[in-house]
Amino acid sequence: MAGKYTALLVLLFAVQARGGLLDIFNASKDYDLAEAIDTFLATSYNNRDALRHGSSSAPIEEDVTFWCGKRGSPDLKQTFVNDEQLGDKIDLTGPISFIIHGWLDNGTQNWFQNMAQDVLKYTDPSVCTVRWANLGQFEYFTAARKHTELVSDYLTKFILNLNEAGIPLEKVTLIGHSLGAQISGQVGYKLEGRIGTIYGLDPAGPLFTMPRDRGLQYRLDRSDAMYVQTIITSRATMGVAFGDGHENFYPNGGDAPQPNCILPLTSDAEFYDQIACSHLHVTSLFRYALNPAIQYKSRKCDSLISFTLKKCILNEQNFLGAHSKRSKGDFYLQTSPKAPYNRAL
Protein backbone atom coordinates (compact mmCIF):
# COMPACT_ATOMS: atom_id res chain seq x y z
CA MET A 1 0.00 0.00 0.00
CA ALA A 2 1.38 3.38 -0.98
CA GLY A 3 2.15 5.60 1.99
CA LYS A 4 -0.17 8.39 0.91
CA TYR A 5 -3.07 5.95 0.60
CA THR A 6 -2.42 4.87 4.17
CA ALA A 7 -2.97 8.51 5.10
CA LEU A 8 -6.25 8.43 3.23
CA LEU A 9 -7.39 5.44 5.25
CA VAL A 10 -6.74 7.37 8.46
CA LEU A 11 -8.79 10.29 7.20
CA LEU A 12 -11.69 8.06 6.23
CA PHE A 13 -11.77 6.29 9.57
CA ALA A 14 -14.23 8.78 11.06
CA VAL A 15 -16.72 8.38 8.20
CA GLN A 16 -18.53 5.63 10.11
CA ALA A 17 -19.96 8.31 12.44
CA ARG A 18 -21.92 9.78 9.52
CA GLY A 19 -24.31 6.90 9.01
CA GLY A 20 -22.33 3.71 8.51
CA LEU A 21 -19.66 2.50 6.14
CA LEU A 22 -21.85 0.95 3.49
CA ASP A 23 -24.09 4.02 3.41
CA ILE A 24 -21.15 6.37 2.82
CA PHE A 25 -19.43 4.13 0.27
CA ASN A 26 -22.33 4.27 -2.15
CA ALA A 27 -22.49 5.88 -5.59
CA SER A 28 -25.44 8.02 -4.56
CA LYS A 29 -23.39 9.36 -1.69
CA ASP A 30 -20.23 10.40 -3.52
CA TYR A 31 -20.70 14.08 -2.61
CA ASP A 32 -21.19 13.10 1.04
CA LEU A 33 -18.02 10.99 0.98
CA ALA A 34 -15.94 13.95 -0.19
CA GLU A 35 -17.61 16.17 2.40
CA ALA A 36 -17.00 13.60 5.14
CA ILE A 37 -13.29 13.50 4.39
CA ASP A 38 -12.90 17.24 4.80
CA THR A 39 -15.31 17.50 7.74
CA PHE A 40 -13.16 14.99 9.56
CA LEU A 41 -10.04 17.00 8.77
CA ALA A 42 -11.63 20.16 10.17
CA THR A 43 -12.72 18.53 13.44
CA SER A 44 -9.94 16.07 14.23
CA TYR A 45 -7.22 17.52 16.47
CA ASN A 46 -4.77 14.74 15.73
CA ASN A 47 -5.14 15.13 11.98
CA ARG A 48 -5.89 18.82 11.55
CA ASP A 49 -2.61 19.29 9.65
CA ALA A 50 -2.75 16.01 7.73
CA LEU A 51 -3.68 17.85 4.53
CA ARG A 52 -3.19 21.45 3.49
CA HIS A 53 -6.04 23.96 3.44
CA GLY A 54 -6.69 27.07 1.41
CA SER A 55 -4.78 27.51 -1.84
CA SER A 56 -1.20 27.17 -2.98
CA SER A 57 0.75 30.41 -3.32
CA ALA A 58 3.56 28.85 -5.36
CA PRO A 59 3.92 29.47 -9.12
CA ILE A 60 2.31 26.81 -11.27
CA GLU A 61 5.77 25.91 -12.60
CA GLU A 62 6.65 24.70 -9.10
CA ASP A 63 3.35 23.00 -8.29
CA VAL A 64 3.18 21.05 -11.58
CA THR A 65 6.32 19.62 -13.15
CA PHE A 66 6.98 17.44 -16.18
CA TRP A 67 9.66 14.74 -16.26
CA CYS A 68 10.34 13.28 -19.68
CA GLY A 69 12.50 10.67 -21.34
CA LYS A 70 12.85 8.74 -24.59
CA ARG A 71 14.23 5.42 -25.76
CA GLY A 72 17.97 5.50 -25.64
CA SER A 73 17.80 8.12 -22.88
CA PRO A 74 15.28 6.60 -20.44
CA ASP A 75 16.27 8.68 -17.40
CA LEU A 76 13.45 11.15 -16.86
CA LYS A 77 14.60 14.77 -16.91
CA GLN A 78 12.60 17.81 -15.88
CA THR A 79 11.15 19.40 -18.98
CA PHE A 80 9.67 22.86 -19.28
CA VAL A 81 7.24 24.75 -21.48
CA ASN A 82 9.34 26.20 -24.31
CA ASP A 83 12.27 24.03 -23.23
CA GLU A 84 15.31 24.82 -25.35
CA GLN A 85 16.55 21.24 -24.86
CA LEU A 86 13.24 19.63 -25.78
CA GLY A 87 14.69 17.58 -28.62
CA ASP A 88 17.23 16.01 -26.25
CA LYS A 89 14.50 14.82 -23.89
CA ILE A 90 11.64 13.86 -26.24
CA ASP A 91 11.48 12.16 -29.63
CA LEU A 92 9.67 14.84 -31.62
CA THR A 93 8.90 12.46 -34.50
CA GLY A 94 6.92 9.81 -32.67
CA PRO A 95 4.02 9.22 -30.26
CA ILE A 96 4.26 10.29 -26.63
CA SER A 97 2.48 9.22 -23.43
CA PHE A 98 1.80 11.26 -20.29
CA ILE A 99 1.27 9.57 -16.91
CA ILE A 100 -0.68 11.55 -14.30
CA HIS A 101 -0.99 10.41 -10.67
CA GLY A 102 -3.93 11.03 -8.37
CA TRP A 103 -4.77 12.64 -5.04
CA LEU A 104 -2.28 12.08 -2.17
CA ASP A 105 0.11 10.37 -4.58
CA ASN A 106 3.42 11.64 -5.95
CA GLY A 107 6.01 11.11 -8.63
CA THR A 108 8.34 8.97 -6.53
CA GLN A 109 6.03 5.95 -6.21
CA ASN A 110 7.31 2.72 -7.74
CA TRP A 111 4.23 2.18 -9.89
CA PHE A 112 4.64 5.64 -11.39
CA GLN A 113 8.32 5.23 -12.22
CA ASN A 114 7.95 1.64 -13.43
CA MET A 115 5.03 2.48 -15.68
CA ALA A 116 7.05 5.21 -17.39
CA GLN A 117 9.85 2.76 -18.14
CA ASP A 118 7.41 0.12 -19.40
CA VAL A 119 5.78 2.63 -21.73
CA LEU A 120 9.19 3.30 -23.27
CA LYS A 121 9.90 -0.42 -23.50
CA TYR A 122 6.62 -1.63 -24.97
CA THR A 123 4.60 1.19 -26.53
CA ASP A 124 5.73 4.78 -27.16
CA PRO A 125 9.21 6.19 -27.88
CA SER A 126 8.69 9.11 -25.47
CA VAL A 127 7.05 9.47 -22.07
CA CYS A 128 6.43 12.29 -19.60
CA THR A 129 5.26 11.99 -16.01
CA VAL A 130 3.11 14.77 -14.62
CA ARG A 131 3.85 15.45 -10.96
CA TRP A 132 1.41 17.61 -9.02
CA ALA A 133 1.88 16.41 -5.44
CA ASN A 134 2.14 19.99 -4.14
CA LEU A 135 -1.48 20.53 -5.22
CA GLY A 136 -2.60 17.01 -4.41
CA GLN A 137 -1.82 17.23 -0.70
CA PHE A 138 -4.74 19.61 -0.11
CA GLU A 139 -8.15 18.62 1.24
CA TYR A 140 -10.15 16.62 -1.27
CA PHE A 141 -12.69 19.34 -2.10
CA THR A 142 -9.91 21.77 -3.02
CA ALA A 143 -7.84 19.20 -4.89
CA ALA A 144 -10.81 17.86 -6.87
CA ARG A 145 -12.69 21.08 -7.57
CA LYS A 146 -9.91 23.64 -7.99
CA HIS A 147 -6.49 22.10 -8.33
CA THR A 148 -7.36 19.58 -11.03
CA GLU A 149 -8.21 22.56 -13.23
CA LEU A 150 -4.87 24.21 -12.50
CA VAL A 151 -3.07 21.03 -13.46
CA SER A 152 -5.11 20.46 -16.61
CA ASP A 153 -4.62 24.08 -17.73
CA TYR A 154 -0.86 23.83 -17.40
CA LEU A 155 -0.69 20.37 -18.95
CA THR A 156 -2.76 21.60 -21.89
CA LYS A 157 -0.29 24.44 -22.37
CA PHE A 158 2.61 21.98 -22.34
CA ILE A 159 0.95 19.66 -24.86
CA LEU A 160 0.22 22.58 -27.21
CA ASN A 161 3.90 23.50 -26.92
CA LEU A 162 4.82 19.96 -28.03
CA ASN A 163 2.29 20.21 -30.83
CA GLU A 164 3.99 23.37 -32.09
CA ALA A 165 7.32 21.49 -31.91
CA GLY A 166 5.98 18.82 -34.26
CA ILE A 167 4.03 16.18 -32.28
CA PRO A 168 0.45 15.82 -33.63
CA LEU A 169 -2.28 15.79 -31.00
CA GLU A 170 -3.53 12.44 -32.31
CA LYS A 171 -0.18 10.93 -31.26
CA VAL A 172 -0.62 12.03 -27.66
CA THR A 173 -1.74 9.50 -25.03
CA LEU A 174 -2.83 10.41 -21.50
CA ILE A 175 -2.73 7.77 -18.74
CA GLY A 176 -4.37 9.06 -15.57
CA HIS A 177 -5.09 7.36 -12.26
CA SER A 178 -7.90 8.52 -9.95
CA LEU A 179 -7.99 12.34 -10.06
CA GLY A 180 -5.31 12.01 -12.73
CA ALA A 181 -7.95 10.40 -14.95
CA GLN A 182 -10.30 13.35 -14.40
CA ILE A 183 -7.42 15.73 -15.19
CA SER A 184 -6.93 13.81 -18.44
CA GLY A 185 -10.58 14.34 -19.28
CA GLN A 186 -10.28 18.07 -18.62
CA VAL A 187 -7.25 18.29 -20.94
CA GLY A 188 -9.13 16.38 -23.61
CA TYR A 189 -12.08 18.74 -23.29
CA LYS A 190 -9.86 21.81 -23.58
CA LEU A 191 -8.31 20.33 -26.74
CA GLU A 192 -11.75 19.58 -28.18
CA GLY A 193 -11.32 15.82 -28.25
CA ARG A 194 -8.32 15.93 -30.60
CA ILE A 195 -6.10 13.94 -28.22
CA GLY A 196 -5.40 10.50 -29.64
CA THR A 197 -5.93 8.29 -26.59
CA ILE A 198 -6.87 8.53 -22.92
CA TYR A 199 -6.68 5.66 -20.43
CA GLY A 200 -8.67 6.37 -17.28
CA LEU A 201 -7.40 4.14 -14.47
CA ASP A 202 -10.24 3.89 -11.93
CA PRO A 203 -11.25 7.56 -12.38
CA ALA A 204 -11.99 9.28 -9.05
CA GLY A 205 -15.66 9.04 -8.13
CA PRO A 206 -16.39 11.54 -5.30
CA LEU A 207 -17.51 14.87 -6.82
CA PHE A 208 -17.49 13.40 -10.34
CA THR A 209 -20.49 11.07 -10.28
CA MET A 210 -23.73 12.75 -9.27
CA PRO A 211 -25.77 15.03 -11.57
CA ARG A 212 -25.47 17.87 -9.07
CA ASP A 213 -21.70 17.74 -9.53
CA ARG A 214 -19.99 19.59 -12.36
CA GLY A 215 -20.46 18.83 -16.04
CA LEU A 216 -18.58 16.91 -18.69
CA GLN A 217 -15.88 19.57 -19.02
CA TYR A 218 -14.58 18.51 -15.59
CA ARG A 219 -14.67 14.70 -15.84
CA LEU A 220 -13.49 12.03 -18.22
CA ASP A 221 -15.89 10.82 -20.89
CA ARG A 222 -15.66 9.40 -24.41
CA SER A 223 -15.78 12.82 -26.09
CA ASP A 224 -12.40 13.80 -24.63
CA ALA A 225 -10.25 11.85 -27.10
CA MET A 226 -10.44 9.85 -30.30
CA TYR A 227 -10.29 6.75 -28.10
CA VAL A 228 -11.05 6.59 -24.37
CA GLN A 229 -10.66 3.44 -22.28
CA THR A 230 -11.57 3.20 -18.60
CA ILE A 231 -10.62 0.41 -16.21
CA ILE A 232 -12.75 0.24 -13.06
CA THR A 233 -11.50 -1.51 -9.91
CA SER A 234 -13.24 0.22 -6.97
CA ARG A 235 -16.62 0.99 -8.44
CA ALA A 236 -18.88 3.42 -6.59
CA THR A 237 -16.42 3.94 -3.72
CA MET A 238 -13.16 5.70 -4.55
CA GLY A 239 -13.81 5.14 -8.25
CA VAL A 240 -16.71 6.11 -10.49
CA ALA A 241 -19.79 3.92 -10.62
CA PHE A 242 -19.53 3.30 -14.37
CA GLY A 243 -16.96 3.92 -17.05
CA ASP A 244 -17.84 6.45 -19.74
CA GLY A 245 -15.26 5.54 -22.37
CA HIS A 246 -15.47 3.98 -25.80
CA GLU A 247 -14.38 0.81 -24.00
CA ASN A 248 -14.86 0.12 -20.31
CA PHE A 249 -13.19 -2.80 -18.56
CA TYR A 250 -14.48 -4.24 -15.28
CA PRO A 251 -12.00 -6.66 -13.68
CA ASN A 252 -13.98 -8.90 -11.32
CA GLY A 253 -17.01 -6.71 -11.95
CA GLY A 254 -15.06 -3.55 -11.15
CA ASP A 255 -15.86 -3.85 -7.44
CA ALA A 256 -13.69 -3.70 -4.35
CA PRO A 257 -12.15 -5.75 -3.00
CA GLN A 258 -10.17 -7.06 -5.95
CA PRO A 259 -8.94 -10.67 -5.42
CA ASN A 260 -5.42 -9.61 -4.43
CA CYS A 261 -6.83 -7.15 -1.87
CA ILE A 262 -9.03 -9.53 0.12
CA LEU A 263 -8.20 -9.55 3.82
CA PRO A 264 -9.94 -11.17 6.78
CA LEU A 265 -12.58 -8.51 7.47
CA THR A 266 -12.31 -8.06 11.22
CA SER A 267 -12.13 -4.29 11.53
CA ASP A 268 -13.18 -1.07 9.81
CA ALA A 269 -9.53 -0.30 9.05
CA GLU A 270 -9.26 -3.46 6.98
CA PHE A 271 -12.42 -2.51 5.10
CA TYR A 272 -10.81 0.78 4.08
CA ASP A 273 -7.60 -1.08 3.31
CA GLN A 274 -9.39 -3.31 0.80
CA ILE A 275 -10.96 -0.36 -1.00
CA ALA A 276 -7.76 1.67 -1.22
CA CYS A 277 -5.82 -1.39 -2.38
CA SER A 278 -8.39 -2.03 -5.11
CA HIS A 279 -8.31 1.60 -6.23
CA LEU A 280 -4.52 1.46 -6.61
CA HIS A 281 -4.49 -2.06 -8.07
CA VAL A 282 -5.58 -0.76 -11.48
CA THR A 283 -2.13 0.74 -11.96
CA SER A 284 -0.58 -2.73 -11.72
CA LEU A 285 -3.06 -4.23 -14.19
CA PHE A 286 -2.43 -1.50 -16.74
CA ARG A 287 1.33 -1.60 -16.32
CA TYR A 288 1.54 -5.37 -16.72
CA ALA A 289 -0.76 -5.17 -19.76
CA LEU A 290 1.73 -2.89 -21.52
CA ASN A 291 3.73 -6.07 -22.11
CA PRO A 292 2.03 -7.81 -25.08
CA ALA A 293 3.03 -11.18 -23.58
CA ILE A 294 0.74 -10.54 -20.58
CA GLN A 295 -2.88 -10.57 -21.68
CA TYR A 296 -6.01 -9.85 -19.68
CA LYS A 297 -8.63 -11.59 -21.79
CA SER A 298 -12.09 -10.05 -21.49
CA ARG A 299 -15.56 -10.66 -22.90
CA LYS A 300 -18.05 -8.10 -24.09
CA CYS A 301 -20.96 -8.37 -21.71
CA ASP A 302 -23.79 -6.35 -20.18
CA SER A 303 -23.19 -7.23 -16.54
CA LEU A 304 -21.09 -9.22 -14.10
CA ILE A 305 -24.00 -11.60 -13.52
CA SER A 306 -24.22 -12.44 -17.22
CA PHE A 307 -20.47 -12.87 -17.38
CA THR A 308 -20.38 -15.13 -14.29
CA LEU A 309 -23.22 -17.27 -15.67
CA LYS A 310 -21.26 -17.56 -18.95
CA LYS A 311 -24.06 -15.99 -20.95
CA CYS A 312 -21.45 -13.96 -22.84
CA ILE A 313 -19.06 -16.80 -23.62
CA LEU A 314 -19.69 -16.49 -27.36
CA ASN A 315 -19.36 -12.71 -27.35
CA GLU A 316 -16.35 -10.82 -28.67
CA GLN A 317 -13.07 -11.29 -26.82
CA ASN A 318 -10.89 -8.29 -26.10
CA PHE A 319 -7.79 -7.34 -24.12
CA LEU A 320 -7.57 -4.82 -21.29
CA GLY A 321 -5.04 -2.02 -21.70
CA ALA A 322 -2.89 -0.66 -24.47
CA HIS A 323 -3.31 -3.70 -26.73
CA SER A 324 -7.10 -3.55 -26.82
CA LYS A 325 -8.87 -4.16 -30.14
CA ARG A 326 -10.62 -0.80 -29.68
CA SER A 327 -13.93 -2.35 -30.62
CA LYS A 328 -16.10 -0.37 -28.17
CA GLY A 329 -18.39 -1.59 -25.40
CA ASP A 330 -18.24 -2.94 -21.85
CA PHE A 331 -15.92 -5.85 -21.10
CA TYR A 332 -15.68 -8.13 -18.08
CA LEU A 333 -12.84 -10.34 -16.89
CA GLN A 334 -11.54 -12.23 -13.91
CA THR A 335 -8.10 -11.80 -12.43
CA SER A 336 -6.08 -13.92 -10.02
CA PRO A 337 -4.77 -12.84 -6.59
CA LYS A 338 -1.08 -13.14 -7.52
CA ALA A 339 1.00 -11.07 -9.93
CA PRO A 340 0.75 -10.64 -12.84
CA TYR A 341 -2.93 -11.39 -12.06
CA ASN A 342 -3.95 -12.64 -15.52
CA ARG A 343 -5.96 -15.83 -15.91
CA ALA A 344 -7.87 -17.61 -18.67
CA LEU A 345 -11.52 -16.81 -19.30
N, C-alpha and C positions, 0 to 999 in steps of 0.2 A: 504494500500500500504506500502510495506516495505520501511524503510528509505533510504536504499541504492538504491532502484529503483527510488525513487524520485530524487536522485542525477543523475541517468542516464537520466531522463527526461530533466533535466536542460542541460546536456551535448548535448543532441540531438536537443535542441531547435534551434540551428543555422544551422541545416541540410537544412532547407528550402532554404537557400541562394545558395545551390548547385544544384538547378534545380527542386525544388518542392518536396513536401512530398511524393506523390504517386510514383514519379520517383525513389526516394531514397529507399523507402520501397518496393522493388521489388526483387524477387529472383535472377534476372540477375544482380542485383546491389549490391550483398551482400559484395563484396570486397570494393565497394565505400562507403557503409554504415560504415564499420569499419574504413576506411580511414577518413571519415567525422568526426567521433567521435574524433579521435586524432588530426586532423587538427584544429578542434574547440578548443581543449585543448591548443594547441600550440599558438593560436592567441588571445584567450580571456583573457584579463587582470584580470577580476573578477574571473575567474575559472582556472587560470594557475596552481594553486596548488590543484585542486580538486582531481586529481589522481596523483599517484607517477610515476616518469619517471626513465629510466635507468634499473638497476637490483638490486635485494635485495642482501645485503652483509651478511645477517644473516645465520646461519647454517640451513640446511634443517629441522633439528629437532625442530627448533623454528618456521619456516614458515609453516610447515605442522604438525598437531598434531592429534592424534587419541584418542577418548573418547568412552569407551566401557562399556557395562553393560550386565547383564543377568537376567533372571527371578529369582525372589527371592532377587536380588540385583540390582534393576532397576536404581539406581543412576549412571550416567555415570562418570567413572573415567579415568583420563589420562592414556593411555597405550602406552608402548614403544616397539620398536623392541628389541627382546631378553629380554622381561620383566620377571623378576624373579617371579612376582606375577600374571602371566598371568592366571593361573587356578582359581584365586580368582575373576577375572574380566570377564572371558569368559567361557562358557560351551564348553569344548574341545571335547565333544562327539556328538554335534549336529550341525545343520546348523547355519550360521551366515550371517547377512546382513550388508552392509556398505552403509551409506547415504552421498552423496557428494554434497555440495552446488555449486552455480555458481558464476559468476563474480559479484563483488560489494556486495555480500551477506556475511553472517558470521554465526558462530555456535550458536549465541544467539537468532536467530529468532524463533518465536513461532512455525512456521510450521516445522522447523528443529527438535526442541526438541520434539514436539508432535508426529511427525512421528516416531521418535526413540521409544517412549513409546508404540505407537500402533503396531509397528513391534513386540515388545516383547509380547504384549497382544494377538495378533491375528495370527502371522505367525512363526517367528523364536525365538529360546530360547536365542540367543545372538545378539547384535547389536553394531556397532561402527559408530560413526559419524566422518567424515573426514573434519577437519577445515583448510582452507588454505586462510583465509582472508588477511593475510599479503602479499600474492602473488596476490590476487585477486583485490587489490586496485590500481593496476598499470593500465596504459593506455591499451585499449583493445588489440591493436596489440601485446604488450608484454605479456599480460595475456594469450591471445589465442594461440600465436605462440610459446612462450618460457616457460611460467610458467606452463601451463597444462602438459608439458612433465616432469617438475621437480616433480610435484605432482604425476603423474602416475608412475614415476620411484620409488618414495619412497613408494607409496601405494603398488606397486608390491612387493617390498622388504618385507613389513609388512605382506602381504598375504602369501608369501612363508615361512615366519617365522611361521605363524599359521599352514601352511601345514606341516611343519616339526614337529610341536607340536601335530599333529594328526587330523586336520580338512581337509578332502579331498577338492580339488578345486571344484569338482562338487557340493559341499554343500555351496559354496560361492555365495551370491547374491549382486550385485552392483545396487544401486538406485541413479542415478545422474540427477540433474536438470541443464539445460542450459549448460554451460561449464563443469559442473560436469558430464553430460552425455557423452561429448566427452572425458573427462578424463577416464570414465569407459570403453569406447571403446579402448583407448590406453592401459589400463591395460589388457583388454581381448586379444588384439593383442600380447602384450609382453608374455602373458601366453598361446599363441597359441590356443586360443579358448577353453581352458579346464575349464574356469569358468562356473559354473552351469547356472546362470541367470543374465541378465542385463535388468534393466528397464530404458529406456531413457525418461526422463520427459521434453518434448519440447526441444530437443537438440539444442544448440546454432547454428544459421545459418551463420552469418557473418564470413567469412574465412573458412567455412567448407562445402560450397555448390558448388561453381563453379569448373569446371575442372582445371582451372589454379591454384586453391588452392591445398594444400597438399593431399597426397594419403590416402588410407584406413587405414594405420597404425596410422593416427592422428585423425580419426573420427569414430564414432560408426556405425557399420554395423552388419549384421547377422552372420558374421564369427567370431565375437568376443566372443561368448559364445554358450553353447549348446542351449540356448533359449534366444532370444532378443526380447523385446517388446518396441515399442515407442508409446508415446502418444503426439499428436501434437495439440497445442492450439493457436499458433501465427504463422501460416504457412507463410513462405517467408518474414517474417519481422525480429523479434528477433529469431524465430525458423527456423529450416530447412524447405525446401519446401515440402519434402516428407520423410516419415519414411523409414528406410532401415532395419527393423527388420524382424524376422519371422512373427510377428504380428504387425500391425500398426493400432492404434485407432485414429479416427478423430472426437472428440466431436464437433458437430455443423459444420462439414466440416473441422475442424482444424484451422479455420480462426479467426483472431481478428476483432471485439471484440466478446468475449464470452458473453452469455446472461447476466451474472451477472456484466459485465464490461461496459455495454452500458450507456453512458452519453449523455446528450444533446450536440451535437457537435457544439459548438459556438466559439471555439478557437483552435489553434494549440496545446496548452498545453493539452487540453482534448483529442485530437487525440493521443498524445503520452501516455497519461494516460491509455487509453483503451488498447493500445498494451502492455504496461508493465503489466497491470493488467491481461491480458489474458495469457501472458508468465508465470506469477507466479501462475495463477489459477490452472495449472496442478498439482501443489503440493497438493492442497486441494482435487482434484478429486482422486488422487492416495491414499492419506492418508485415506479418507473416505472409499475407496474401499477395504482397508485392512480388514475392518469389513465385514464378510460374510453376515451380515444382510442388508448391503447397496449394492445394485447391480446396475451397469450401463449397462443395456442391450443394446447390439449392434447387427447389422446385417452385414454379409459379403456382400460387395458391391464394385462396381468399381468406383463410384463417388458419390459426394453429390447430384447431379441432379437425378441420378437413385434412390438414397435413398429417396429423398424428394418426388419423383413421385411414391414411393412405388413399384418400379420395383423389389426390392430385398426382398419383404415381405416374400417370401417363402424360402429365403436363410437361411443358418445356423445362429443361434443365438449364441452370445458369451458374455463374461463379461470382461469389462475393468479392468486391474489391476492384483493383485496377484492371483485372483481366476479365471483367464482365463482358457479356455479349452485347450489352446495351440494347436490350430488346424491350424494355419498359415493363412495368408492372410490380406487383408485390411478390417477394420470394421468401420462402421459409426453409430453415435448415436446422440440423442438430449439430452440436459440437461436443467434444469430449472434455473431461476435467483436467487433462494434462496437455502441456504444450507439445506440438503446435496446435492442438485443439481440433484438428480436422478429423472427420470420420465419414464413412460411406453413408449414402442415403438409405 
